[in-house]
Amino acid sequence: EQLTAPTFEIQNLKNVEASINFRTEALFSSTDFGGVPITYQTVISKATPINITDNVIFANEHKTVRMDTLPDINNPLQFPSDPRIDSTLIRLTIALQTNDNIPFNNTPPVEPDSTGDYTPNYQPIQFTSNDTLVADYVLSSYYAYDDGVAEYAAGLIESGNLIAYQFEIDTTYSLKQDTLIGFDIYFPPYGYSSGQRVDFFIYHDKEGLPGDVWLPIRSVSIKRSGNNQFQRIQFLPALLIDESKFYIGWKQPSTGEILVGLDMSNDTYDKIFVNTSESWYQNEDVRGSLMIRPVFGSGVVDASVGIEEEVAQAVYPNPNRGSFFIDGHVDAIQINSLTGKKIECAMQPSGNRTEVRIINDAPGLYILRYKQDHVIKSKKILIIR
């Protein structure tokens, strides 16, 4: 639901005005990465979904263009309701359409089909061969600043130095927390010894800088993998993130060098912090995004059992017709569709349990999250007619 319209820059390099148009295409590919391979795909195309008042760009003009057609979380073609889906790839394509392949002709009489910008002197060059922008967005269980492709690598110089990468989560929802079960990190397959071990840390925030250690993850073995292949580092018990900012970082080991992939397509240099002398300071030298991705899951955070995917018996009946019970007192509750839409519901005490009623009891699979005694629990519930 938190969509920001993509923007891009265009500039007319000619000394005369030019006729332009745009066309967009959105590919939605929803799949299950963890189970039986299943994929839903649909392509939505539209001409001129751009906030441009006319189709003319003046001589040497520069402007910012915004794409107005955005994914619709309520469209089942874009986001199918199959409960097996756990990830969706959205590929946006924007193509510039011009008259570059239509001859330029100012000699009267000017025919309608000969009023373009193309000059035969440039043959056989086709100016429209570099007219398209493509961007991929993946909606999944991880949080990424990078696009998955490393142009460079970055690391610390001296043994004992610390680095931390800042992440922010949305705390506007009623539960205001999420469950961190690990992180993905890309180590380029060069520059370190096989079997190298590294200490990682999750930090609290302290006035915009890394604060106290929230969770240490000691002596992690670095695995050599292929290009742009992430290593997942999981931990138990899971960590309940109930603050708006947290940090993931590591300590440079006494032997060897640890390098992490650096993506240059998105610059989050101001979220990188370094500690070389018992104090943290914001990075100013390295540009780009470190290829580190927090991974979230749903379940119970418990020091004895770690994280459970779902609550087994506390929610019933399941399936139901829009009304069900939760054992015990519930402090807060939230129900979402599989596309992330918040579903209106009501709850009331009923003896030693809590009755929940979904206002819009449309059939389908929903995600229930509720808080009991400062612990977040979750359950998939199925509504039938």
ZIJO-V630359 format. One record per residue. N is the residue number from 1. BURIAL is 1 if it has 9 or more other C-alpha atoms within 8 Angstrom, else 0. Layout:
BEGIN
n & burial
N & BURIAL
N & BURIAL
END
This chain:
BEGIN
n & burial
1 & 0
2 & 0
3 & 0
4 & 0
5 & 0
6 & 0
7 & 0
8 & 0
9 & 0
10 & 0
11 & 0
12 & 1
13 & 0
14 & 0
15 & 0
16 & 0
17 & 1
18 & 1
19 & 1
20 & 1
21 & 1
22 & 1
23 & 1
24 & 1
25 & 1
26 & 1
27 & 1
28 & 1
29 & 1
30 & 1
31 & 1
32 & 1
33 & 0
34 & 0
35 & 0
36 & 0
37 & 0
38 & 0
39 & 0
40 & 1
41 & 1
42 & 1
43 & 0
44 & 0
45 & 0
46 & 0
47 & 0
48 & 0
49 & 1
50 & 1
51 & 0
52 & 0
53 & 0
54 & 0
55 & 0
56 & 0
57 & 1
58 & 1
59 & 1
60 & 1
61 & 1
62 & 0
63 & 0
64 & 0
65 & 1
66 & 1
67 & 1
68 & 0
69 & 0
70 & 0
71 & 0
72 & 0
73 & 1
74 & 0
75 & 0
76 & 0
77 & 0
78 & 1
79 & 1
80 & 1
81 & 1
82 & 0
83 & 0
84 & 0
85 & 1
86 & 1
87 & 1
88 & 1
89 & 1
90 & 1
91 & 1
92 & 1
93 & 1
94 & 1
95 & 1
96 & 1
97 & 1
98 & 1
99 & 1
100 & 1
101 & 1
102 & 1
103 & 1
104 & 1
105 & 0
106 & 0
107 & 0
108 & 0
109 & 0
110 & 1
111 & 0
112 & 0
113 & 0
114 & 1
115 & 1
116 & 1
117 & 1
118 & 1
119 & 0
120 & 0
121 & 0
122 & 0
123 & 0
124 & 0
125 & 0
126 & 0
127 & 0
128 & 1
129 & 0
130 & 0
131 & 1
132 & 0
133 & 0
134 & 0
135 & 0
136 & 1
137 & 0
138 & 0
139 & 1
140 & 0
141 & 1
142 & 1
143 & 0
144 & 1
145 & 1
146 & 1
147 & 1
148 & 0
149 & 0
150 & 1
151 & 0
152 & 0
153 & 1
154 & 1
155 & 0
156 & 1
157 & 0
158 & 0
159 & 1
160 & 1
161 & 1
162 & 1
163 & 1
164 & 1
165 & 1
166 & 1
167 & 0
168 & 0
169 & 0
170 & 0
171 & 1
172 & 0
173 & 0
174 & 0
175 & 1
176 & 1
177 & 1
178 & 1
179 & 1
180 & 1
181 & 1
182 & 1
183 & 1
184 & 1
185 & 1
186 & 1
187 & 1
188 & 1
189 & 1
190 & 0
191 & 0
192 & 1
193 & 0
194 & 0
195 & 0
196 & 1
197 & 1
198 & 1
199 & 1
200 & 1
201 & 1
202 & 1
203 & 1
204 & 1
205 & 1
206 & 0
207 & 0
208 & 0
209 & 1
210 & 1
211 & 0
212 & 0
213 & 1
214 & 0
215 & 0
216 & 1
217 & 1
218 & 0
219 & 0
220 & 1
221 & 0
222 & 1
223 & 0
224 & 0
225 & 1
226 & 0
227 & 0
228 & 1
229 & 0
230 & 1
231 & 1
232 & 0
233 & 0
234 & 0
235 & 0
236 & 1
237 & 1
238 & 1
239 & 1
240 & 1
241 & 1
242 & 0
243 & 1
244 & 0
245 & 1
246 & 1
247 & 1
248 & 1
249 & 1
250 & 1
251 & 1
252 & 1
253 & 1
254 & 0
255 & 0
256 & 0
257 & 1
258 & 1
259 & 1
260 & 1
261 & 1
262 & 1
263 & 1
264 & 1
265 & 0
266 & 1
267 & 1
268 & 1
269 & 1
270 & 0
271 & 1
272 & 1
273 & 1
274 & 1
275 & 1
276 & 1
277 & 0
278 & 0
279 & 0
280 & 1
281 & 0
282 & 1
283 & 1
284 & 0
285 & 0
286 & 0
287 & 1
288 & 1
289 & 1
290 & 1
291 & 1
292 & 1
293 & 1
294 & 1
295 & 1
296 & 1
297 & 1
298 & 1
299 & 1
300 & 1
301 & 1
302 & 1
303 & 0
304 & 0
305 & 1
306 & 1
307 & 1
308 & 1
309 & 1
310 & 1
311 & 1
312 & 0
313 & 0
314 & 0
315 & 1
316 & 1
317 & 0
318 & 1
319 & 1
320 & 1
321 & 1
322 & 1
323 & 1
324 & 1
325 & 1
326 & 1
327 & 1
328 & 0
329 & 1
330 & 1
331 & 0
332 & 1
333 & 1
334 & 1
335 & 1
336 & 1
337 & 1
338 & 1
339 & 1
340 & 0
341 & 1
342 & 0
343 & 1
344 & 0
345 & 1
346 & 0
347 & 0
348 & 0
349 & 1
350 & 0
351 & 0
352 & 0
353 & 1
354 & 1
355 & 1
356 & 1
357 & 1
358 & 1
359 & 1
360 & 0
361 & 0
362 & 0
363 & 1
364 & 0
365 & 1
366 & 1
367 & 1
368 & 1
369 & 1
370 & 1
371 & 1
372 & 1
373 & 0
374 & 0
375 & 0
376 & 1
377 & 1
378 & 1
379 & 1
380 & 1
381 & 1
382 & 1
383 & 1
384 & 1
385 & 0
END
